[in-house]
Amino acid sequence: MRKIKLKVSEDDDSVAYVSLKNHPTDNEIAKVKTIKRLCDLMNYNGPDIIFDFDENDELIGIEIIGQIQFNSSPSSAGMLIPAVVNCF
């Protein structure tokens, strides 16, 4: 039986992906048919959470985006800003 796996991005430790038990293995091609953002399902304020569904409409993975990094100006270089989703 497959295990639930959590993988944190190597580039940004505020981004993670949870592979559920029915998620394709690393050797299989992941076929995400539909994505749903938590923000689209309910009135939600917080980190962006995205649900991945396969061709059978089964939940196979969850992406969590907790912060985004802005480097656009010298005064804010490297500043981490929480990514907050506002749904109305």
Order of alpha helices (4+ residues) and beta strands (2+ residues): beta-beta-beta-alpha-beta-beta-beta-beta-beta-beta
